[in-house]
Amino acid sequence: MPEPADINSPEVAKTPGGGSGQGKDENVVNGRKEGDANPFAEYMWMENEEEYNRQVEEELLEQEFLERCFQEMLEEEDQDWFIPARDLPSGVGQIQQQLSGLSVSDGNAEDIARKSSLNPEAKEFVPGVKY
């Protein structure tokens, strides 16, 4: 266990509230330093309480205004997006369901090729190339 330090030692003087003497520029009277210009400086805002309240109210109104603008911007953005369930008429939904039920099958490809009147020996068509 460490032994208690001497009250006048340099270690005690370094701790807050430690030491018996005060520094040259630390003349304290009634809990305040002599260099303080106004002992009530931290309460000066109360002198103009109406002005302070007005300023706080303006800040709150500005914050509320910004939140409303942001909400309106989000609503406008939602309206700009295309959402089929919301933006299409109800009949179009039925057509979409019918189209999703359709499929392409390759089972009849040989039958189609036999019945075709196209020339199988013809050159492949390439747009922009003249033969």
C-alpha positions in Angstrom: 0.0 0.0 0.0 1.5 3.4 -0.9 2.3 5.8 1.8 0.4 9.2 2.0 2.3 12.0 0.3 3.4 15.1 2.1 0.9 18.0 1.7 3.7 20.3 0.5 5.2 17.9 -2.0 5.2 18.7 -5.7 3.0 15.7 -6.5 0.2 17.0 -4.3 0.5 20.5 -5.8 -0.1 19.1 -9.3 -3.4 17.5 -8.4 -6.6 19.6 -8.6 -7.2 21.3 -5.3 -3.9 20.0 -4.1 -1.1 22.0 -2.5 -1.4 24.8 0.0 -0.3 27.7 -2.2 -1.9 29.4 -5.2 -0.1 30.4 -8.4 0.8 34.0 -9.2 -2.2 34.5 -11.5 -4.7 32.5 -9.5 -6.0 35.1 -7.0 -9.4 33.8 -6.1 -11.9 35.9 -4.1 -15.3 34.4 -3.1 -14.8 31.5 -5.5 -14.0 33.7 -8.5 -10.8 34.8 -10.1 -10.0 38.5 -9.9 -9.4 38.6 -13.7 -13.1 37.9 -14.5 -14.7 41.0 -16.0 -18.2 40.0 -15.3 -19.1 37.3 -12.7 -22.5 36.9 -14.4 -21.2 36.4 -17.9 -22.7 33.0 -18.3 -26.2 34.4 -17.4 -26.1 37.4 -19.8 -28.4 35.6 -22.3 -31.2 36.1 -19.7 -30.9 39.8 -20.1 -32.3 39.5 -23.6 -34.6 36.6 -22.9 -37.2 37.7 -25.5 -34.5 37.9 -28.2 -33.1 34.5 -27.2 -36.6 33.0 -27.3 -37.2 34.5 -30.8 -33.9 33.2 -32.1 -34.7 29.6 -30.7 -38.2 29.8 -32.2 -36.8 30.8 -35.6 -34.4 27.9 -35.5 -37.2 25.5 -34.7 -39.4 26.9 -37.5 -36.6 26.6 -39.9 -35.9 23.0 -39.0 -39.7 22.2 -39.3 -39.7 24.0 -42.7 -36.7 21.9 -43.9 -38.4 18.7 -42.8 -41.6 19.6 -44.7 -39.6 20.4 -47.8 -37.7 17.2 -47.6 -41.0 15.2 -47.1 -42.5 16.9 -50.2 -39.4 16.2 -52.2 -39.7 12.5 -51.3 -43.4 12.4 -52.2 -42.7 14.1 -55.6 -39.9 11.5 -56.2 -42.4 8.7 -55.4 -44.8 10.1 -57.9 -42.1 10.2 -60.6 -41.3 6.5 -60.2 -43.4 4.1 -62.3 -45.1 1.6 -60.1 -47.3 -0.8 -62.2 -49.7 -1.7 -59.4 -50.4 2.0 -58.7 -50.0 3.6 -62.1 -51.6 1.1 -64.6 -55.3 0.7 -65.0 -56.8 -2.6 -63.6 -57.3 -4.1 -67.1 -53.6 -3.9 -67.8 -52.9 -6.1 -64.8 -55.0 -8.8 -66.4 -53.1 -8.5 -69.6 -49.8 -8.7 -67.7 -51.0 -12.0 -66.1 -52.0 -13.4 -69.4 -48.6 -12.5 -71.0 -46.7 -14.0 -68.1 -48.5 -17.3 -68.8 -47.3 -17.4 -72.4 -44.2 -19.4 -73.2 -42.2 -20.2 -76.4 -41.5 -23.8 -77.1 -39.0 -25.3 -79.6 -41.0 -28.5 -80.0 -42.4 -27.6 -83.4 -39.2 -26.1 -84.9 -38.7 -29.0 -87.2 -42.3 -28.9 -88.5 -41.9 -25.2 -89.1 -38.7 -25.7 -91.0 -40.3 -28.4 -93.3 -43.2 -26.2 -94.2 -41.1 -23.1 -94.8 -40.7 -21.7 -98.2 -37.4 -20.0 -97.5 -34.3 -20.9 -99.3 -31.9 -22.7 -97.0 -29.0 -22.0 -99.3 -29.5 -18.2 -99.3 -26.7 -16.0 -97.9 -27.2 -14.6 -94.4 -28.7 -11.1 -94.4 -26.4 -8.4 -92.9 -27.8 -4.9 -92.8 -25.8 -2.3 -94.7 -23.9 -4.9 -96.9 -24.8 -5.2 -100.5 -24.5 -8.5 -102.4 
